[in-house]
């Protein structure tokens, strides 16, 4: 099916790419259908979480493997009841600033996706994780 997107124009998204959020992105409770989009020119470490209900709603996602090598969150109890059992993919929402060095990632509330069930959630982690950690903190030698 064709969807209009903020950053990619009109794109064809198949059913297998659609993620239903059982726990919505915080502050965006009215939107539950998303697709994760990749730009091959950027690589798989950065993706976009595009709302399929609101073309202008799109979040930049960063792989925790690249953004925070020491990141190893314990997911909350009940996550498997919410999004199903299986392997989970974890992403961090990034806020990209005009001055890229001031961009941040939210390590406290990752996006968790279960591709097997087609379900996702944004969760709040226990522990002392920053909500606005500088994106460039660990990656300065890489970028």
BAGUMAR-974158 format. One record per residue: z, x, y of N, C-alpha, C, O in turn. Coordinates in steps of 0.05 Angstrom, whole numbers, padded with zeros to 5 digits, always signed. Atoms other than C-alpha are relative to their C-alpha. Layout:
N
ZXYZXYZXYZXY
...
***
This chain:
143
+00000+00017-00023+00000+00000+00000+00000+00018+00025+00012+00039+00025
+00002-00016-00025-00015+00025+00071+00024-00006+00018+00031-00029+00021
-00022+00002-00018+00042+00038+00118-00006+00016+00025-00018+00038+00023
+00002-00015-00024+00043+00060+00190+00025+00017+00003+00047+00007-00002
-00023-00018-00003+00087+00121+00203+00000+00012+00028-00021+00013+00041
-00003-00012-00026+00113+00155+00265-00015+00027+00001-00029+00033+00021
+00009-00028-00001+00092+00226+00247-00026+00005-00016-00040+00025-00011
+00023-00005+00017+00036+00218+00196-00023-00020+00003-00042-00019-00012
+00020+00021-00003-00004+00158+00221+00002-00020-00023+00023-00024-00034
+00001+00019+00022-00026+00108+00169-00003+00015-00027-00021+00031-00030
+00001-00014+00026-00012+00131+00097+00003-00021-00022+00014-00042-00019
-00002+00017+00024-00018+00101+00028+00024+00009-00016+00026+00033-00024
-00025-00006+00016+00049+00098-00009+00000-00018-00024-00002-00042-00022
-00001+00015+00025+00052+00078-00082+00029-00008-00006+00048+00004+00005
-00026+00011+00007+00111+00040-00112+00020+00022-00009+00044+00021-00003
-00018-00021+00010+00139+00103-00146+00011+00018+00022+00031+00032+00018
-00009-00016-00023+00148+00136-00077+00021-00015+00016+00034-00004+00034
-00018+00016-00016+00191+00079-00050+00028+00002-00010+00034-00001-00034
-00028-00002+00006+00266+00088-00048+00014-00023+00014+00011-00027+00038
-00016+00022-00011+00312+00028-00039+00028+00012+00004+00041+00022-00014
-00026-00011-00006+00377+00049-00004+00021-00021-00006+00023-00042+00008
-00022+00017+00007+00437+00016-00038+00022+00003+00021+00037-00017+00027
-00019-00006-00022+00481+00048+00016-00018+00010+00022-00028+00033+00021
+00019-00007-00021+00440+00049+00080+00008+00025+00015+00030+00035+00014
-00005-00022-00019+00433+00107+00128+00018-00011+00021+00013-00032+00033
-00021+00010-00018+00494+00100+00173-00012-00005+00028-00026+00012+00039
+00011+00009-00026+00477+00062+00237-00027-00014-00002-00037-00024+00018
+00026+00012+00004+00413+00035+00207+00001-00019-00024-00016-00019-00041
-00006+00018+00022+00441-00019+00161-00023-00019-00007-00025-00028-00030
+00020+00020+00004+00382-00066+00170-00025+00011-00014-00043-00004-00021
+00024-00012+00012+00332-00016+00139+00008+00011-00028+00026+00027-00030
-00007-00009+00027+00333-00005+00063-00023+00012-00015-00018+00025-00036
+00024-00010+00014+00262+00015+00043-00011+00025+00014-00017+00024+00037
+00009-00025-00011+00241+00087+00053-00019+00014-00019-00020+00008-00043
+00016-00018+00017+00192+00139+00027+00007+00028+00010+00010+00033+00034
-00003-00028-00007+00203+00214+00026-00028+00012+00002-00043+00012-00018
+00027-00011-00005+00142+00248+00056+00002+00030+00003+00021+00041+00014
+00001-00029-00001+00123+00321+00050-00025+00008+00014-00046-00005+00012
+00023-00012-00013+00076+00363+00092-00004+00027-00013+00012+00045-00011
+00004-00025+00015+00045+00418+00049-00001+00024+00018+00004+00046+00009
+00001-00023-00018+00037+00462+00111+00028+00009+00007+00032+00032+00016
-00028-00007-00006+00113+00461+00121+00015+00010-00024+00033+00027-00022
-00014-00008+00025+00135+00469+00048+00018-00022-00009+00022-00042+00005
-00017+00021+00012+00182+00430+00004+00029+00001+00010+00045-00016+00002
-00027-00002-00010+00245+00453+00041+00006-00020+00022+00029-00026+00028
-00003+00020-00022+00233+00402+00097-00017-00024-00008-00040-00021-00017
+00014+00025+00006+00214+00330+00086+00007-00021+00021+00024-00016+00039
-00006+00021-00019+00214+00265+00125+00008-00025-00016-00005-00032-00036
-00009+00026+00012+00252+00201+00106-00011-00022+00018+00001-00028+00039
+00014+00020-00017+00205+00148+00133+00007-00028-00008+00004-00036-00031
-00005+00028+00005+00227+00076+00139-00027-00014-00004-00046-00010+00010
+00024+00015+00005+00176+00029+00110+00002-00027+00014-00017-00043+00013
-00004+00025-00015+00204-00028+00152-00002+00003+00030-00007-00016+00044
+00002-00006-00029+00203+00006+00220-00015+00026+00003-00004+00048-00001
+00016-00024-00001+00146+00055+00233+00012+00023+00017+00007+00046+00012
-00011-00021-00018+00184+00092+00289+00026+00012-00011+00037+00030+00002
-00025-00011+00011+00245+00105+00245-00006+00020-00022-00016+00013-00044
+00006-00022+00018+00239+00172+00211+00020+00022+00004+00025+00031+00027
-00020-00021-00001+00291+00224+00194-00012+00026-00011-00027+00025-00030
+00007-00026+00010+00279+00299+00185+00021+00008-00021+00045+00007-00015
-00018-00008+00021+00309+00322+00119-00004+00030-00006-00027+00040-00005
+00000-00029+00006+00326+00394+00101+00013+00004-00027+00035-00008-00032
-00013-00006+00026+00340+00420+00031+00025+00016+00005+00025+00036+00020
-00025-00016-00003+00412+00444+00026-00003+00028-00011+00012+00046-00002
+00004-00026+00011+00387+00503-00015-00009+00020+00021-00001+00044+00020
+00010-00017-00021+00353+00531+00046+00019+00001+00024+00024+00022+00036
-00016+00003-00024+00398+00506+00101+00029+00011-00003+00040+00021+00016
-00028-00008+00004+00466+00523+00070+00003+00009-00029+00010-00007-00047
-00001-00011+00027+00466+00568+00009+00026-00005-00014+00027-00008-00038
-00026+00004+00013+00540+00557-00003+00008-00029-00003+00031-00035-00011
-00006+00029+00001+00536+00481-00001+00000-00010-00029-00020-00008-00043
-00002+00011+00027+00561+00450-00066+00019-00024+00000+00042-00022-00008
-00017+00024-00003+00587+00380-00052+00007-00013-00026-00008-00013-00045
-00009+00017+00022+00626+00337-00100-00007-00029+00009+00004-00039+00029
+00008+00027-00007+00594+00268-00098+00023-00020-00005+00038-00016-00024
-00023+00020+00003+00641+00208-00090-00002-00015-00026-00023-00020-00037
-00001+00017+00024+00664+00169-00150-00015-00026+00006-00014-00036+00029
+00014+00025-00004+00622+00107-00160-00029+00003+00008-00043-00017+00010
+00028-00004-00008+00557+00139-00139-00019-00009-00021-00040-00021-00015
+00018+00008+00021+00526+00128-00207-00002-00030-00003-00023-00040-00011
+00001+00030+00000+00544+00054-00204-00018-00010+00023-00031-00031+00020
+00015+00008-00023+00511+00051-00136-00030+00006-00003-00047-00011+00004
+00028-00008+00001+00446+00089-00149-00011+00006-00028-00034+00014-00031
+00009-00004+00027+00443+00095-00224+00007+00028-00011+00012+00047+00005
-00005-00026+00013+00455+00151-00274-00026+00016+00000-00048+00006+00000
+00023-00017+00001+00410+00211-00277+00003+00024+00018+00025+00030+00028
+00000-00023-00018+00391+00272-00236-00003-00010+00028-00018-00028+00035
+00000+00007-00028+00403+00268-00162-00013+00022+00017-00010+00045+00011
+00012-00018-00019+00364+00299-00106+00017-00003+00026+00022-00025+00034
-00017+00001-00023+00406+00318-00045-00015+00012+00024-00028+00032+00022
+00013-00009-00025+00380+00325+00027+00020-00002+00022+00039-00019+00022
-00017+00001-00024+00413+00338+00094-00017-00010+00023-00040+00000+00027
+00015+00010-00023+00392+00300+00156+00003+00021+00022+00025+00031+00028
+00001-00020-00022+00371+00348+00212-00006-00015+00026-00020-00034+00027
+00007+00009-00027+00370+00335+00286-00013+00024+00013-00001+00044+00019
+00016-00022-00010+00315+00378+00314-00001-00003+00031-00009-00024+00042
-00001-00001-00029+00323+00397+00387-00025+00014+00011-00039+00028-00003
+00023-00013-00012+00269+00419+00436+00004+00030-00002-00016+00045-00008
-00006-00028+00005+00303+00487+00434+00009+00001-00029+00032-00005-00036
-00005+00001+00029+00299+00495+00358+00025+00014-00008+00038+00005-00028
-00024-00014+00007+00357+00543+00357+00025-00017+00003+00047-00010-00006
-00022+00018-00004+00402+00485+00378+00000-00024-00020+00015-00042-00018
+00002+00021+00020+00381+00441+00319+00024+00001-00019+00036+00022-00023
-00024+00002+00018+00436+00416+00272-00006-00015-00026-00027-00028-00028
+00001+00015+00025+00446+00390+00202+00027-00014-00005+00048-00004+00003
-00024+00015+00007+00496+00338+00177+00007+00006-00029-00007-00003-00048
-00009-00008+00027+00532+00368+00117+00021-00020-00011+00026-00019-00035
-00021+00019+00008+00585+00313+00115-00011-00025-00014+00002-00036-00031
+00012+00025+00010+00538+00255+00099-00028+00005-00010-00048-00003+00003
+00027-00005+00010+00480+00277+00055-00014-00026-00010-00002-00046-00015
+00017+00020+00013+00423+00233+00030-00003+00007-00029-00011+00029-00036
+00002-00005+00028+00425+00226-00045-00021-00019-00012-00020-00043-00006
+00022+00016+00011+00364+00201-00083+00000+00003-00031+00001+00026-00041
+00004+00001+00029+00357+00181-00156-00028-00010-00004-00033-00034-00003
+00028+00008+00003+00282+00181-00169-00004-00017-00025-00022-00034-00025
+00003+00015+00025+00291+00152-00239+00004-00030+00006-00011-00047-00004
-00005+00028-00007+00321+00088-00210-00014-00010+00025-00015-00033+00031
+00012+00007-00025+00284+00090-00144+00020-00008+00021+00014-00025+00038
-00022+00008-00017+00350+00084-00108+00012+00024+00015+00013+00046+00004
-00013-00022-00016+00384+00125-00053+00024-00011+00014+00030-00034+00015
-00024+00007-00015+00446+00126-00011+00007+00024+00019+00001+00047+00013
-00013-00020-00016+00477+00163+00046+00030-00003-00005+00041-00024-00003
-00028+00001+00007+00548+00181+00027+00016+00018+00019+00005+00037+00031
-00019-00017-00015+00608+00210+00063+00016+00016-00021+00029+00005-00038
-00014-00017+00019+00637+00270+00026+00029+00005+00008+00036+00005+00032
-00027-00009-00005+00710+00287+00019-00002+00029+00007-00022+00043+00002
+00000-00029-00006+00728+00355+00045-00008+00005+00029-00016-00014+00044
+00004-00008-00028+00717+00393+00109-00029+00009+00004-00034+00034+00006
+00028-00007-00005+00641+00391+00119-00007-00008+00029+00002-00030+00038
+00007+00007-00028+00612+00392+00190-00021-00021+00001-00039-00023-00016
+00020+00021-00005+00572+00334+00217-00023+00013+00016-00046+00004+00013
+00020-00013-00017+00534+00379+00266+00001+00031-00003+00009+00045+00016
+00000-00029+00004+00528+00449+00236-00027+00011+00010-00048-00001+00004
+00026-00011-00009+00475+00493+00270-00018+00006-00024-00010+00018-00044
+00020-00005+00021+00413+00495+00227-00006+00029-00005-00010+00038-00027
+00007-00029+00002+00400+00568+00242+00022+00018-00009+00018+00042-00012
-00024-00017+00007+00470+00592+00222-00005+00019-00023+00000+00043-00019
+00004-00017+00023+00452+00619+00153-00029+00010-00002-00034+00029-00017
+00028-00006+00004+00377+00621+00161-00011+00018+00021-00036+00022+00023
+00011-00016-00023+00372+00667+00222-00018+00023-00009-00038+00028+00004
+00017-00021+00009+00344+00724+00182-00026-00009-00013-00045+00006-00017
+00023+00011+00014+00294+00678+00148-00021-00011+00019-00045-00008+00015
+00019+00013-00018+00263+00641+00207-00011+00018+00021-00027+00009+00038
***
